[in-house]
Amino acid sequence: MRITIRVRPGAGRTAVGGEHDGALLVRVSARAVDGKATEAALAAVAGAFGVRRSAVTLVTGATSRTKVVEVDGGTDALLGDLLGR
């Protein structure tokens, strides 16, 4: 499944949940330097969906806070729960 995520780097702790302009909000403690925040966000999404990191692929947005990712094994029900719906 393809989902849009909104990354907030430099957070106090890593968390996945909530919604920002229709995108899944992903807070990561890593700073936005050398792709560290992106990698941390992909790992956090994998953990939230209960899949391996290799099951989450960045589609677009490598240098943007808004990214599109492909989650192999994600479900609409779990996405709805994470978005708070």
MARZADO-242812 format. One record per atom (N, C-alpha, C, O): x, y, z; residue number from 1; atom name; chain; residue in one letter. Coordinates in pm, whole numbers, plus 32768, in hexadecimal, padded with zeros to 4 digits. Each point is the difference from the previous one (the first is absolute). Layout:
N
[titi [X Y Z] NUM CA A A] ...
***
This chain:
85
[titi [8053 7F8B 8000] 1 N A M] [titi [7FAD 8075 8000] 1 CA A M] [titi [8058 807C 8000] 1 C A M] [titi [8069 8001 8040] 1 O A M] [titi [7F6E 8065 7F7A] 2 N A R] [titi [8048 807F 7FFD] 2 CA A R] [titi [7FC0 8061 8062] 2 C A R] [titi [7F86 8010 8004] 2 O A R] [titi [80CF 8030 804B] 3 N A I] [titi [7FCE 8063 805F] 3 CA A I] [titi [8059 807B 7FFA] 3 C A I] [titi [8076 7FF9 7FDD] 3 O A I] [titi [7F50 8078 8047] 4 N A T] [titi [804A 807C 800A] 4 CA A T] [titi [801F 8016 8093] 4 C A T] [titi [7FA8 7FF6 8055] 4 O A T] [titi [80D7 8029 7FC7] 5 N A I] [titi [8027 801C 808A] 5 CA A I] [titi [8038 808E 8008] 5 C A I] [titi [8033 8035 7F9E] 5 O A I] [titi [7FC1 8005 80D6] 6 N A R] [titi [8037 8085 801C] 6 CA A R] [titi [8065 7FEF 8071] 6 C A R] [titi [7FDA 7FDB 8070] 6 O A R] [titi [80A4 803F 7F75] 7 N A V] [titi [806C 7FE8 8060] 7 CA A V] [titi [801E 807F 804F] 7 C A V] [titi [800D 806C 7FC6] 7 O A V] [titi [7FFE 7F86 80BD] 8 N A R] [titi [802A 806D 8058] 8 CA A R] [titi [8082 7FD7 8043] 8 C A R] [titi [7FFE 7FBB 8066] 8 O A R] [titi [8073 806F 7F62] 9 N A P] [titi [8081 7FDB 803B] 9 CA A P] [titi [801E 804F 807F] 9 C A P] [titi [7FC6 806A 8018] 9 O A P] [titi [8094 7F60 803A] 10 N A G] [titi [802B 8045 8079] 10 CA A G] [titi [7F9C 7FFB 8071] 10 C A G] [titi [8006 8053 805B] 10 O A G] [titi [7F9E 7F4E 7FA2] 11 N A A] [titi [7F9C 7FF2 806A] 11 CA A A] [titi [8043 7FC7 807D] 11 C A A] [titi [806E 7FC8 7FF8] 11 O A A] [titi [7F51 8045 8078] 12 N A G] [titi [8035 7FCB 807D] 12 CA A G] [titi [8008 7F68 7FFF] 12 C A G] [titi [8057 7FC4 803F] 12 O A G] [titi [7F4B 7FFE 7F79] 13 N A R] [titi [8001 7F6E 7FF3] 13 CA A R] [titi [7FBE 7FD9 7F7E] 13 C A R] [titi [7FB7 804F 7FC4] 13 O A R] [titi [8064 7F39 800F] 14 N A T] [titi [7FC7 7FCF 7F83] 14 CA A T] [titi [7F73 7FCD 801A] 14 C A T] [titi [7FE9 7FB4 805E] 14 O A T] [titi [7FB8 8076 7F4E] 15 N A A] [titi [7F75 7FD5 800D] 15 CA A A] [titi [7FBC 8007 7F79] 15 C A A] [titi [801D 8057 7FAE] 15 O A A] [titi [7F87 7F4D 803C] 16 N A V] [titi [7FB1 7FFD 7F85] 16 CA A V] [titi [7F6E 8008 8028] 16 C A V] [titi [7FD0 7FAD 804E] 16 O A V] [titi [7FEA 80B5 7F7D] 17 N A G] [titi [7F72 800C 801D] 17 CA A G] [titi [7FD1 808F 7FF2] 17 C A G] [titi [804C 805E 8013] 17 O A G] [titi [7F37 7FAF 7FCB] 18 N A G] [titi [7FC7 8083 7FEB] 18 CA A G] [titi [8000 8022 7F6C] 18 C A G] [titi [8031 7FB5 7FAC] 18 O A G] [titi [7F96 80BD 8038] 19 N A E] [titi [7FEE 8029 7F74] 19 CA A E] [titi [8028 8092 7FEF] 19 C A E] [titi [7FE5 8053 8056] 19 O A E] [titi [805B 7FCA 7F3A] 20 N A H] [titi [8023 808A 7FDB] 20 CA A H] [titi [7FE0 8010 7F6C] 20 C A H] [titi [8043 7FC5 7FAC] 20 O A H] [titi [7F58 808A 8035] 21 N A D] [titi [7FD4 8016 7F75] 21 CA A D] [titi [7FE8 7F7D 7FB6] 21 C A D] [titi [8024 7FF4 7F8A] 21 O A D] [titi [7FA0 7FAB 80B9] 22 N A G] [titi [7FDF 7F80 7FC1] 22 CA A G] [titi [8071 7F9B 7FFD] 22 C A G] [titi [7FED 7F91 7FCF] 22 O A G] [titi [8088 8094 8064] 23 N A A] [titi [8073 7FA6 8000] 23 CA A A] [titi [8016 7FC9 808D] 23 C A A] [titi [7FDF 8041 8063] 23 O A A] [titi [8058 7F47 7FA4] 24 N A L] [titi [8023 7FC2 8080] 24 CA A L] [titi [8077 804A 803B] 24 C A L] [titi [8065 8012 7FBC] 24 O A L] [titi [7F8F 8019 80BF] 25 N A L] [titi [8069 804C 8042] 25 CA A L] [titi [8066 7FA2 803E] 25 C A L] [titi [7FDD 7FA5 804B] 25 O A L] [titi [80A2 8072 7F95] 26 N A V] [titi [806E 7FAF 8035] 26 CA A V] [titi [8065 805E 8040] 26 C A V] [titi [8040 8050 7FBC] 26 O A V] [titi [7FCC 7FA6 80C7] 27 N A R] [titi [8061 8052 804A] 27 CA A R] [titi [807C 7FAB 8017] 27 C A R] [titi [7FF6 7F8E 802D] 27 O A R] [titi [8080 80A9 7FB6] 28 N A V] [titi [807D 7FB7 8016] 28 CA A V] [titi [8062 8058 804B] 28 C A V] [titi [8001 807A 7FEE] 28 O A V] [titi [8050 7F49 8066] 29 N A S] [titi [8062 804C 804C] 29 CA A S] [titi [8079 8025 7FAC] 29 C A S] [titi [8049 805E 8022] 29 O A S] [titi [7FCE 7F5B 7F70] 30 N A A] [titi [8072 801C 7FA9] 30 CA A A] [titi [7FF0 8089 7FBD] 30 C A A] [titi [7F91 802B 7FE2] 30 O A A] [titi [80DE 8016 8008] 31 N A R] [titi [8001 8080 7FBA] 31 CA A R] [titi [7FFD 7FEA 7F6A] 31 C A R] [titi [8025 7F94 7FD0] 31 O A R] [titi [7FB0 80CF 7FE5] 32 N A A] [titi [7FF8 7FF8 7F6E] 32 CA A A] [titi [8088 801C 7FC2] 32 C A A] [titi [8012 8064 7FBA] 32 O A A] [titi [804C 7F44 805F] 33 N A V] [titi [8088 800E 7FCD] 33 CA A V] [titi [8029 7F7C 7FC0] 33 C A V] [titi [7FF5 7F96 803E] 33 O A V] [titi [8039 8070 7F46] 34 N A D] [titi [8032 7F89 7FB9] 34 CA A D] [titi [7F9B 7F8F 7FF9] 34 C A D] [titi [8027 7F8B 8002] 34 O A D] [titi [7F59 8094 7FF7] 35 N A G] [titi [7F99 7F9A 7FF2] 35 CA A G] [titi [7FE0 7FB2 807E] 35 C A G] [titi [7FB8 7F9C 7FFA] 35 O A G] [titi [807E 808F 8077] 36 N A K] [titi [7FE8 7FB6 807D] 36 CA A K] [titi [7F6F 8006 802C] 36 C A K] [titi [7FCB 7F9C 8031] 36 O A K] [titi [7FF4 80D5 7FC0] 37 N A A] [titi [7F73 800B 8026] 37 CA A A] [titi [7FA9 7FAB 7FA5] 37 C A A] [titi [7FA0 7FC2 802E] 37 O A A] [titi [807F 803A 7F53] 38 N A T] [titi [7FB3 7FAD 7FA2] 38 CA A T] [titi [800E 7F6D 8025] 38 C A T] [titi [7F9C 7FB9 8006] 38 O A T] [titi [80DD 8019 8013] 39 N A E] [titi [8015 7F75 8025] 39 CA A E] [titi [7FB9 7FDD 8083] 39 C A E] [titi [7FC4 7F95 800C] 39 O A E] [titi [8043 80C6 8055] 40 N A A] [titi [7FBC 7FEA 8080] 40 CA A A] [titi [7F68 7FFA 7FEC] 40 C A A] [titi [7FBC 7FB1 8041] 40 O A A] [titi [8010 80A3 7F66] 41 N A A] [titi [7F71 8002 7FE5] 41 CA A A] [titi [7FD3 7F7D 7FBF] 41 C A A] [titi [7F98 7FC9 8024] 41 O A A] [titi [80B6 8005 7F7D] 42 N A L] [titi [7FDD 7F82 7FBE] 42 CA A L] [titi [8003 7F8D 8064] 42 C A L] [titi [7FAA 7FA8 7FFC] 42 O A L] [titi [80B8 8057 805D] 43 N A A] [titi [8008 7F98 8067] 43 CA A A] [titi [7F8A 800B 8061] 43 C A A] [titi [7FCA 7F9A 802A] 43 O A A] [titi [800E 80E0 7FF8] 44 N A A] [titi [7F8F 8014 805A] 44 CA A A] [titi [7F7E 7FD1 7FC0] 44 C A A] [titi [7FAC 7FC2 8042] 44 O A A] [titi [8043 805B 7F3E] 45 N A V] [titi [7F88 7FD1 7FB8] 45 CA A V] [titi [7FFD 7F68 7FFD] 45 C A V] [titi [7F97 7FC4 8014] 45 O A V] [titi [80DB 7FFF 7FD3] 46 N A A] [titi [8007 7F6D 7FFF] 46 CA A A] [titi [7FD7 7FC9 8087] 46 C A A] [titi [7FB2 7FA0 8008] 46 O A A] [titi [8080 809A 8063] 47 N A G] [titi [7FDC 7FD3 8085] 47 CA A G] [titi [7F6C 8011 801E] 47 C A G] [titi [7FC2 7FA9 803D] 47 O A G] [titi [8006 80C7 7F98] 48 N A A] [titi [7F72 801B 8019] 48 CA A A] [titi [7FA6 7F9D 7FB7] 48 C A A] [titi [7F95 7FDC 8032] 48 O A A] [titi [8095 7FF9 7F57] 49 N A F] [titi [7FB1 7FA2 7FB2] 49 CA A F] [titi [8024 7F6E 801F] 49 C A F] [titi [7FBF 7FA4 7FCE] 49 O A F] [titi [80A7 8048 8084] 50 N A G] [titi [8027 7F79 8025] 50 CA A G] [titi [8040 7FB1 7F8F] 50 C A G] [titi [7FEE 7F87 7FF6] 50 O A G] [titi [805C 80BF 7FB5] 51 N A V] [titi [8044 7FBE 7F90] 51 CA A V] [titi [8096 801E 800B] 51 C A V] [titi [8029 8057 804C] 51 O A V] [titi [8026 7F5F 7F68] 52 N A R] [titi [808F 801A 7FFE] 52 CA A R] [titi [801C 8083 7FB9] 52 C A R] [titi [7FB1 802F 7FAE] 52 O A R] [titi [80C1 800D 8073] 53 N A R] [titi [8027 807E 7FC1] 53 CA A R] [titi [8009 7FF1 7F68] 53 C A R] [titi [7FE1 805E 7FB7] 53 O A R] [titi [8048 7F2E 801A] 54 N A S] [titi [800D 7FEA 7F70] 54 CA A S] [titi [7F79 7FFF 7FB9] 54 C A S] [titi [7FFC 8007 7F85] 54 O A S] [titi [7F96 7FF1 80C5] 55 N A A] [titi [7F7B 8001 7FC6] 55 CA A A] [titi [7FCC 808E 7FE9] 55 C A A] [titi [7F93 8012 7FC9] 55 O A A] [titi [80B9 8052 8062] 56 N A V] [titi [7FD8 808C 7FF0] 56 CA A V] [titi [8061 8042 7F9D] 56 C A V] [titi [8079 8004 8017] 56 O A V] [titi [7F50 8030 7F7C] 57 N A T] [titi [8050 803B 7F96] 57 CA A T] [titi [7FD9 8092 7FEC] 57 C A T] [titi [7F8A 8020 7FF9] 57 O A T] [titi [80D9 8036 7FFD] 58 N A L] [titi [7FE7 808D 7FE2] 58 CA A L] [titi [7FE2 800E 7F6C] 58 C A L] [titi [8050 7FD7 7FAC] 58 O A L] [titi [7F3D 8063 8033] 59 N A V] [titi [7FD8 8013 7F74] 59 CA A V] [titi [8029 808D 7FD2] 59 C A V] [titi [8042 800F 7F9A] 59 O A V] [titi [7F96 8056 80B1] 60 N A T] [titi [8024 808A 7FE0] 60 CA A T] [titi [8019 804E 8080] 60 C A T] [titi [7FD0 7FDA 806A] 60 O A T] [titi [807C 8093 7F8A] 61 N A G] [titi [8012 805C 806F] 61 CA A G] [titi [807E 7FEC 8051] 61 C A G] [titi [7FFE 8019 8079] 61 O A G] [titi [806E 7FBB 7F4B] 62 N A A] [titi [807B 7FE4 8049] 62 CA A A] [titi [8030 8078 8051] 62 C A A] [titi [8034 7FEE 806E] 62 O A A] [titi [7FBB 808B 7F5F] 63 N A T] [titi [8030 8077 8047] 63 CA A T] [titi [7F8F 8058 8032] 63 C A T] [titi [8018 8070 802D] 63 O A T] [titi [7F6F 7F5F 7FCE] 64 N A S] [titi [7F8B 804B 802B] 64 CA A S] [titi [7FCB 7FC9 8084] 64 C A S] [titi [8017 7F8B 8020] 64 O A S] [titi [7FA3 80C6 802B] 65 N A R] [titi [7FC1 7FCD 807A] 65 CA A R] [titi [7F85 7FAB 7FDE] 65 C A R] [titi [7FD9 7FAA 804F] 65 O A R] [titi [7FEA 806E 7F3E] 66 N A T] [titi [7F8F 7FAF 7FD4] 66 CA A T] [titi [8036 7F98 7FA0] 66 C A T] [titi [8040 8020 7F9C] 66 O A T] [titi [7FA4 7F62 8084] 67 N A K] [titi [8036 7F90 7FB2] 67 CA A K] [titi [7F90 7F9F 7FDE] 67 C A K] [titi [7F9B 7FF7 8047] 67 O A K] [titi [8077 7FC0 7F4D] 68 N A V] [titi [7FA6 7F93 7FDD] 68 CA A V] [titi [8050 7F80 8010] 68 C A V] [titi [806E 7FF3 7FCB] 68 O A V] [titi [7F5A 7FAF 8080] 69 N A V] [titi [8044 7F80 8018] 69 CA A V] [titi [7FA5 7F8D 7FD9] 69 C A V] [titi [7F85 800B 8003] 69 O A V] [titi [80B8 7F88 7FD9] 70 N A E] [titi [7FB9 7F83 7FE1] 70 CA A E] [titi [8019 7FA2 8075] 70 C A E] [titi [8073 7FE4 8023] 70 O A E] [titi [7F20 7FEB 8019] 71 N A V] [titi [800B 7FA2 8070] 71 CA A V] [titi [7FCA 7F7A 7FD1] 71 C A V] [titi [7F88 7FF1 7FE8] 71 O A V] [titi [80D0 7FAE 800C] 72 N A D] [titi [7FD9 7F7A 7FD8] 72 CA A D] [titi [7FCE 7FB6 807C] 72 C A D] [titi [804F 7FDC 8057] 72 O A D] [titi [7F30 800F 7FB1] 73 N A G] [titi [7FC6 7FBB 8073] 73 CA A G] [titi [7FAE 805B 8059] 73 C A G] [titi [7FC9 7FD3 8064] 73 O A G] [titi [802D 80AC 7F79] 74 N A G] [titi [7FAE 805D 804E] 74 CA A G] [titi [7F6C 7FEB 7FE4] 74 C A G] [titi [7FDB 7FD4 7F93] 74 O A G] [titi [7FD2 804A 80CE] 75 N A T] [titi [7F6F 7FF1 7FEE] 75 CA A T] [titi [7FBA 8087 8012] 75 C A T] [titi [8030 8057 8048] 75 O A T] [titi [7F60 7FB7 7F75] 76 N A D] [titi [7FB1 807B 800B] 76 CA A D] [titi [7FCD 8013 808F] 76 C A D] [titi [7FF8 8071 8030] 76 O A D] [titi [7FE6 7F22 8013] 77 N A A] [titi [7FCD 800A 8089] 77 CA A A] [titi [806B 8039 805D] 77 C A A] [titi [7FE3 8057 8052] 77 O A A] [titi [8097 7F77 7FA3] 78 N A L] [titi [806D 8031 8055] 78 CA A L] [titi [8021 8091 7FDE] 78 C A L] [titi [801A 8050 805A] 78 O A L] [titi [7FE5 7FD3 7F26] 79 N A L] [titi [8018 808B 7FD9] 79 CA A L] [titi [7F96 805B 803D] 79 C A L] [titi [8021 806B 8033] 79 O A L] [titi [7F62 7F6B 7FC9] 80 N A G] [titi [7F95 804D 803D] 80 CA A G] [titi [8015 8015 8096] 80 C A G] [titi [7FE7 806C 8035] 80 O A G] [titi [8046 7F2C 800F] 81 N A D] [titi [801E 800A 808F] 81 CA A D] [titi [8070 8064 8019] 81 C A D] [titi [7FF7 8051 805C] 81 O A D] [titi [8073 7FA9 7F54] 82 N A L] [titi [8071 805A 8011] 82 CA A L] [titi [7FDA 8091 7FE4] 82 C A L] [titi [8033 805C 8040] 82 O A L] [titi [7F74 7FB8 7F60] 83 N A L] [titi [7FD2 8087 7FE1] 83 CA A L] [titi [7F9D 8035 8067] 83 C A L] [titi [7FE3 8077 8003] 83 O A L] [titi [7FEA 7F30 8051] 84 N A G] [titi [7FA0 8029 8066] 84 CA A G] [titi [7F72 8004 7FCF] 84 C A G] [titi [7FAD 804A 8035] 84 O A G] [titi [8036 7F69 7F66] 85 N A R] [titi [7F78 7FFF 7FC7] 85 CA A R] [titi [7FAE 7F8F 8039] 85 C A R] [titi [7F8B 7FF0 7FDC] 85 O A R] 
***
